[in-house]
Amino acid sequence: MVSDISYRPAAIADIEEIAEYTIERWGRNQGRSYVAALRKDIESLTEFALRYPLHETSKLNLRRMNSGHHLVFYLVTDQSVEIIRILHERMDVDDRV
């Protein structure tokens, strides 16, 4: 069990962009709801971070979790999970992770 989750600056920027886009497109309530669900999924990584597969093309041993229409890329250490990026499922993710 992992005790800590941290976010790289790019992942923080990703969450902010996701929130802004969702609010603009579907309204404030949906934006809050979607980002809350995304954060809840990320927090669940403290329970069993290794349950999601390694990203096939990652040279950094990143794991990939699906959350809604987004992919969460993260690293697992003995004590923590580090969120690297959160990208839309339709993006060319290999250029961004």
VMD Tcl script that builds the backbone (N, CA, C; Angstrom):
set m [mol new atoms 291]
animate dup $m
set s [atomselect $m all]
$s set {name element resname resid chain x y z} {
  {N N MET 1 A 0.849 -1.187 0.000}
  {CA C MET 1 A 0.000 0.000 0.000}
  {C C MET 1 A 0.890 1.244 0.000}
  {N N VAL 2 A 0.548 2.178 -0.854}
  {CA C VAL 2 A 1.302 3.421 -1.011}
  {C C VAL 2 A 0.676 4.494 -0.134}
  {N N SER 3 A 1.519 5.313 0.475}
  {CA C SER 3 A 0.983 6.306 1.410}
  {C C SER 3 A 0.848 7.710 0.834}
  {N N ASP 4 A 1.473 7.983 -0.293}
  {CA C ASP 4 A 1.519 9.365 -0.769}
  {C C ASP 4 A 1.308 9.423 -2.277}
  {N N ILE 5 A 0.587 10.453 -2.724}
  {CA C ILE 5 A 0.434 10.732 -4.155}
  {C C ILE 5 A 0.939 12.141 -4.395}
  {N N SER 6 A 1.807 12.274 -5.396}
  {CA C SER 6 A 2.298 13.592 -5.772}
  {C C SER 6 A 2.036 13.812 -7.261}
  {N N TYR 7 A 2.051 15.071 -7.653}
  {CA C TYR 7 A 1.756 15.452 -9.031}
  {C C TYR 7 A 2.921 16.253 -9.601}
  {N N ARG 8 A 3.356 15.888 -10.788}
  {CA C ARG 8 A 4.320 16.729 -11.487}
  {C C ARG 8 A 3.590 17.967 -11.997}
  {N N PRO 9 A 4.332 19.048 -12.225}
  {CA C PRO 9 A 3.688 20.283 -12.713}
  {C C PRO 9 A 2.841 20.062 -13.980}
  {N N ALA 10 A 3.300 19.218 -14.884}
  {CA C ALA 10 A 2.529 18.970 -16.108}
  {C C ALA 10 A 1.181 18.328 -15.784}
  {N N ALA 11 A 1.134 17.450 -14.793}
  {CA C ALA 11 A -0.122 16.804 -14.401}
  {C C ALA 11 A -1.075 17.808 -13.756}
  {N N ILE 12 A -0.540 18.718 -12.966}
  {CA C ILE 12 A -1.374 19.772 -12.364}
  {C C ILE 12 A -1.970 20.641 -13.464}
  {N N ALA 13 A -1.150 20.999 -14.435}
  {CA C ALA 13 A -1.641 21.793 -15.571}
  {C C ALA 13 A -2.697 21.012 -16.353}
  {N N ASP 14 A -2.498 19.705 -16.502}
  {CA C ASP 14 A -3.486 18.873 -17.203}
  {C C ASP 14 A -4.836 18.927 -16.499}
  {N N ILE 15 A -4.849 18.779 -15.172}
  {CA C ILE 15 A -6.113 18.819 -14.422}
  {C C ILE 15 A -6.792 20.174 -14.590}
  {N N GLU 16 A -6.018 21.240 -14.533}
  {CA C GLU 16 A -6.594 22.574 -14.703}
  {C C GLU 16 A -7.206 22.740 -16.087}
  {N N GLU 17 A -6.521 22.249 -17.112}
  {CA C GLU 17 A -7.054 22.332 -18.481}
  {C C GLU 17 A -8.306 21.486 -18.644}
  {N N ILE 18 A -8.309 20.302 -18.051}
  {CA C ILE 18 A -9.481 19.430 -18.112}
  {C C ILE 18 A -10.678 20.137 -17.469}
  {N N ALA 19 A -10.460 20.731 -16.303}
  {CA C ALA 19 A -11.540 21.435 -15.607}
  {C C ALA 19 A -12.065 22.593 -16.445}
  {N N GLU 20 A -11.167 23.412 -16.971}
  {CA C GLU 20 A -11.583 24.564 -17.777}
  {C C GLU 20 A -12.376 24.123 -19.003}
  {N N TYR 21 A -11.875 23.127 -19.708}
  {CA C TYR 21 A -12.548 22.653 -20.916}
  {C C TYR 21 A -13.930 22.101 -20.583}
  {N N THR 22 A -14.008 21.276 -19.538}
  {CA C THR 22 A -15.278 20.661 -19.173}
  {C C THR 22 A -16.290 21.707 -18.739}
  {N N ILE 23 A -15.858 22.700 -17.986}
  {CA C ILE 23 A -16.753 23.779 -17.556}
  {C C ILE 23 A -17.256 24.566 -18.764}
  {N N GLU 24 A -16.361 24.900 -19.685}
  {CA C GLU 24 A -16.754 25.648 -20.881}
  {C C GLU 24 A -17.738 24.857 -21.736}
  {N N ARG 25 A -17.491 23.564 -21.841}
  {CA C ARG 25 A -18.283 22.735 -22.748}
  {C C ARG 25 A -19.606 22.264 -22.128}
  {N N TRP 26 A -19.573 21.853 -20.852}
  {CA C TRP 26 A -20.738 21.229 -20.229}
  {C C TRP 26 A -21.209 21.900 -18.944}
  {N N GLY 27 A -20.583 22.980 -18.536}
  {CA C GLY 27 A -21.048 23.704 -17.359}
  {C C GLY 27 A -20.255 23.399 -16.092}
  {N N ARG 28 A -20.408 24.307 -15.125}
  {CA C ARG 28 A -19.635 24.241 -13.882}
  {C C ARG 28 A -19.893 22.950 -13.090}
  {N N ASN 29 A -21.156 22.542 -12.963}
  {CA C ASN 29 A -21.449 21.336 -12.186}
  {C C ASN 29 A -20.799 20.103 -12.795}
  {N N GLN 30 A -20.897 19.958 -14.099}
  {CA C GLN 30 A -20.282 18.800 -14.757}
  {C C GLN 30 A -18.759 18.860 -14.639}
  {N N GLY 31 A -18.189 20.056 -14.748}
  {CA C GLY 31 A -16.744 20.208 -14.600}
  {C C GLY 31 A -16.273 19.771 -13.230}
  {N N ARG 32 A -16.969 20.206 -12.209}
  {CA C ARG 32 A -16.620 19.811 -10.834}
  {C C ARG 32 A -16.778 18.306 -10.638}
  {N N SER 33 A -17.858 17.769 -11.149}
  {CA C SER 33 A -18.134 16.342 -10.997}
  {C C SER 33 A -17.074 15.490 -11.699}
  {N N TYR 34 A -16.718 15.882 -12.922}
  {CA C TYR 34 A -15.735 15.106 -13.688}
  {C C TYR 34 A -14.359 15.143 -13.019}
  {N N VAL 35 A -13.927 16.314 -12.599}
  {CA C VAL 35 A -12.613 16.438 -11.957}
  {C C VAL 35 A -12.620 15.724 -10.604}
  {N N ALA 36 A -13.716 15.771 -9.883}
  {CA C ALA 36 A -13.803 15.051 -8.609}
  {C C ALA 36 A -13.678 13.544 -8.827}
  {N N ALA 37 A -14.329 13.027 -9.862}
  {CA C ALA 37 A -14.224 11.595 -10.175}
  {C C ALA 37 A -12.797 11.234 -10.579}
  {N N LEU 38 A -12.159 12.101 -11.341}
  {CA C LEU 38 A -10.768 11.882 -11.748}
  {C C LEU 38 A -9.862 11.831 -10.522}
  {N N ARG 39 A -10.016 12.783 -9.624}
  {CA C ARG 39 A -9.202 12.807 -8.400}
  {C C ARG 39 A -9.475 11.588 -7.510}
  {N N LYS 40 A -10.725 11.151 -7.454}
  {CA C LYS 40 A -11.063 9.960 -6.661}
  {C C LYS 40 A -10.374 8.725 -7.238}
  {N N ASP 41 A -10.392 8.597 -8.549}
  {CA C ASP 41 A -9.693 7.474 -9.189}
  {C C ASP 41 A -8.198 7.519 -8.880}
  {N N ILE 42 A -7.619 8.701 -8.946}
  {CA C ILE 42 A -6.190 8.848 -8.648}
  {C C ILE 42 A -5.920 8.475 -7.195}
  {N N GLU 43 A -6.755 8.948 -6.285}
  {CA C GLU 43 A -6.568 8.613 -4.863}
  {C C GLU 43 A -6.658 7.105 -4.623}
  {N N SER 44 A -7.443 6.404 -5.440}
  {CA C SER 44 A -7.580 4.953 -5.267}
  {C C SER 44 A -6.266 4.221 -5.539}
  {N N LEU 45 A -5.326 4.893 -6.174}
  {CA C LEU 45 A -4.030 4.269 -6.433}
  {C C LEU 45 A -3.260 3.970 -5.149}
  {N N THR 46 A -3.618 4.632 -4.052}
  {CA C THR 46 A -2.939 4.348 -2.783}
  {C C THR 46 A -3.251 2.937 -2.295}
  {N N GLU 47 A -4.362 2.367 -2.731}
  {CA C GLU 47 A -4.770 1.036 -2.295}
  {C C GLU 47 A -3.984 -0.072 -2.988}
  {N N PHE 48 A -3.818 0.045 -4.302}
  {CA C PHE 48 A -3.096 -0.984 -5.051}
  {C C PHE 48 A -2.647 -0.385 -6.392}
  {N N ALA 49 A -1.557 0.330 -6.361}
  {CA C ALA 49 A -1.087 1.094 -7.522}
  {C C ALA 49 A -0.638 0.212 -8.677}
  {N N LEU 50 A -0.269 -1.013 -8.397}
  {CA C LEU 50 A 0.254 -1.889 -9.451}
  {C C LEU 50 A -0.835 -2.625 -10.233}
  {N N ARG 51 A -2.091 -2.349 -9.941}
  {CA C ARG 51 A -3.174 -3.066 -10.622}
  {C C ARG 51 A -3.344 -2.668 -12.078}
  {N N TYR 52 A -2.821 -1.519 -12.457}
  {CA C TYR 52 A -2.944 -1.075 -13.845}
  {C C TYR 52 A -1.677 -1.426 -14.609}
  {N N PRO 53 A -1.807 -1.644 -15.920}
  {CA C PRO 53 A -0.666 -2.131 -16.703}
  {C C PRO 53 A 0.391 -1.060 -16.970}
  {N N LEU 54 A 1.571 -1.558 -17.285}
  {CA C LEU 54 A 2.617 -0.662 -17.777}
  {C C LEU 54 A 2.192 -0.162 -19.146}
  {N N HIS 55 A 2.492 1.085 -19.429}
  {CA C HIS 55 A 2.202 1.649 -20.750}
  {C C HIS 55 A 3.207 1.055 -21.726}
  {N N GLU 56 A 2.719 0.458 -22.781}
  {CA C GLU 56 A 3.533 -0.333 -23.698}
  {C C GLU 56 A 4.776 0.386 -24.217}
  {N N THR 57 A 4.639 1.640 -24.565}
  {CA C THR 57 A 5.754 2.342 -25.202}
  {C C THR 57 A 6.561 3.209 -24.237}
  {N N SER 58 A 6.274 3.101 -22.968}
  {CA C SER 58 A 6.965 3.932 -21.989}
  {C C SER 58 A 8.353 3.385 -21.675}
  {N N LYS 59 A 9.333 4.238 -21.786}
  {CA C LYS 59 A 10.700 3.873 -21.407}
  {C C LYS 59 A 10.930 4.111 -19.912}
  {N N LEU 60 A 9.993 4.780 -19.263}
  {CA C LEU 60 A 10.125 5.149 -17.853}
  {C C LEU 60 A 9.378 4.207 -16.913}
  {N N ASN 61 A 8.838 3.100 -17.449}
  {CA C ASN 61 A 8.012 2.186 -16.654}
  {C C ASN 61 A 6.773 2.864 -16.076}
  {N N LEU 62 A 6.174 3.721 -16.870}
  {CA C LEU 62 A 4.936 4.371 -16.454}
  {C C LEU 62 A 3.778 3.387 -16.528}
  {N N ARG 63 A 2.878 3.502 -15.600}
  {CA C ARG 63 A 1.635 2.739 -15.641}
  {C C ARG 63 A 0.538 3.659 -16.163}
  {N N ARG 64 A -0.530 3.035 -16.676}
  {CA C ARG 64 A -1.616 3.811 -17.278}
  {C C ARG 64 A -2.955 3.360 -16.708}
  {N N MET 65 A -3.690 4.317 -16.160}
  {CA C MET 65 A -5.022 4.064 -15.632}
  {C C MET 65 A -6.026 4.868 -16.455}
  {N N ASN 66 A -7.137 4.249 -16.810}
  {CA C ASN 66 A -8.219 4.965 -17.474}
  {C C ASN 66 A -9.127 5.574 -16.416}
  {N N SER 67 A -9.537 6.820 -16.658}
  {CA C SER 67 A -10.498 7.497 -15.793}
  {C C SER 67 A -11.373 8.368 -16.685}
  {N N GLY 68 A -12.627 7.997 -16.820}
  {CA C GLY 68 A -13.494 8.723 -17.741}
  {C C GLY 68 A -12.914 8.645 -19.141}
  {N N HIS 69 A -12.746 9.802 -19.765}
  {CA C HIS 69 A -12.160 9.856 -21.110}
  {C C HIS 69 A -10.690 10.241 -21.064}
  {N N HIS 70 A -10.060 10.037 -19.914}
  {CA C HIS 70 A -8.653 10.417 -19.759}
  {C C HIS 70 A -7.789 9.238 -19.329}
  {N N LEU 71 A -6.530 9.350 -19.619}
  {CA C LEU 71 A -5.532 8.360 -19.241}
  {C C LEU 71 A -4.595 9.012 -18.242}
  {N N VAL 72 A -4.406 8.360 -17.116}
  {CA C VAL 72 A -3.524 8.859 -16.071}
  {C C VAL 72 A -2.235 8.046 -16.140}
  {N N PHE 73 A -1.120 8.728 -16.362}
  {CA C PHE 73 A 0.183 8.078 -16.427}
  {C C PHE 73 A 0.917 8.360 -15.132}
  {N N TYR 74 A 1.477 7.302 -14.518}
  {CA C TYR 74 A 2.081 7.469 -13.205}
  {C C TYR 74 A 3.231 6.500 -12.972}
  {N N LEU 75 A 4.084 6.877 -12.028}
  {CA C LEU 75 A 5.198 6.055 -11.570}
  {C C LEU 75 A 4.895 5.572 -10.158}
  {N N VAL 76 A 5.340 4.357 -9.847}
  {CA C VAL 76 A 5.148 3.804 -8.512}
  {C C VAL 76 A 6.512 3.557 -7.882}
  {N N THR 77 A 6.677 4.055 -6.656}
  {CA C THR 77 A 7.863 3.728 -5.860}
  {C C THR 77 A 7.381 2.967 -4.626}
  {N N ASP 78 A 8.291 2.627 -3.751}
  {CA C ASP 78 A 7.912 1.893 -2.543}
  {C C ASP 78 A 6.933 2.675 -1.676}
  {N N GLN 79 A 7.079 3.985 -1.639}
  {CA C GLN 79 A 6.279 4.801 -0.728}
  {C C GLN 79 A 5.246 5.702 -1.398}
  {N N SER 80 A 5.353 5.899 -2.721}
  {CA C SER 80 A 4.467 6.891 -3.325}
  {C C SER 80 A 4.100 6.563 -4.768}
  {N N VAL 81 A 3.109 7.302 -5.226}
  {CA C VAL 81 A 2.704 7.308 -6.627}
  {C C VAL 81 A 2.921 8.727 -7.112}
  {N N GLU 82 A 3.601 8.859 -8.247}
  {CA C GLU 82 A 3.823 10.177 -8.830}
  {C C GLU 82 A 3.040 10.263 -10.132}
  {N N ILE 83 A 2.092 11.193 -10.181}
  {CA C ILE 83 A 1.271 11.391 -11.373}
  {C C ILE 83 A 2.085 12.235 -12.355}
  {N N ILE 84 A 2.305 11.677 -13.533}
  {CA C ILE 84 A 3.164 12.325 -14.533}
  {C C ILE 84 A 2.339 13.194 -15.488}
  {N N ARG 85 A 1.306 12.603 -16.075}
  {CA C ARG 85 A 0.442 13.327 -17.013}
  {C C ARG 85 A -0.964 12.760 -16.924}
  {N N ILE 86 A -1.949 13.572 -17.347}
  {CA C ILE 86 A -3.336 13.153 -17.458}
  {C C ILE 86 A -3.798 13.653 -18.824}
  {N N LEU 87 A -3.978 12.729 -19.757}
  {CA C LEU 87 A -4.221 13.091 -21.152}
  {C C LEU 87 A -5.526 12.494 -21.657}
  {N N HIS 88 A -6.160 13.195 -22.585}
  {CA C HIS 88 A -7.398 12.704 -23.178}
  {C C HIS 88 A -7.106 11.447 -23.983}
  {N N GLU 89 A -8.061 10.528 -23.977}
  {CA C GLU 89 A -7.883 9.243 -24.645}
  {C C GLU 89 A -7.646 9.362 -26.155}
  {N N ARG 90 A -8.038 10.452 -26.761}
  {CA C ARG 90 A -7.852 10.621 -28.207}
  {C C ARG 90 A -6.525 11.269 -28.574}
  {N N MET 91 A -5.774 11.715 -27.590}
  {CA C MET 91 A -4.469 12.363 -27.856}
  {C C MET 91 A -3.437 11.326 -28.270}
  {N N ASP 92 A -2.436 11.783 -29.002}
  {CA C ASP 92 A -1.265 10.961 -29.277}
  {C C ASP 92 A -0.398 11.034 -28.030}
  {N N VAL 93 A -0.594 10.104 -27.138}
  {CA C VAL 93 A 0.038 10.190 -25.827}
  {C C VAL 93 A 1.540 9.933 -25.856}
  {N N ASP 94 A 2.010 9.156 -26.811}
  {CA C ASP 94 A 3.439 8.811 -26.824}
  {C C ASP 94 A 4.340 10.019 -27.000}
  {N N ASP 95 A 3.844 11.076 -27.608}
  {CA C ASP 95 A 4.639 12.300 -27.748}
  {C C ASP 95 A 4.627 13.139 -26.470}
  {N N ARG 96 A 3.761 12.795 -25.514}
  {CA C ARG 96 A 3.587 13.649 -24.334}
  {C C ARG 96 A 4.023 13.009 -23.032}
  {N N VAL 97 A 4.315 11.705 -23.024}
  {CA C VAL 97 A 4.756 11.048 -21.781}
  {C C VAL 97 A 6.175 10.528 -21.917}
}
mol reanalyze $m
mol bondsrecalc $m
mol representation Tube
mol addrep $m
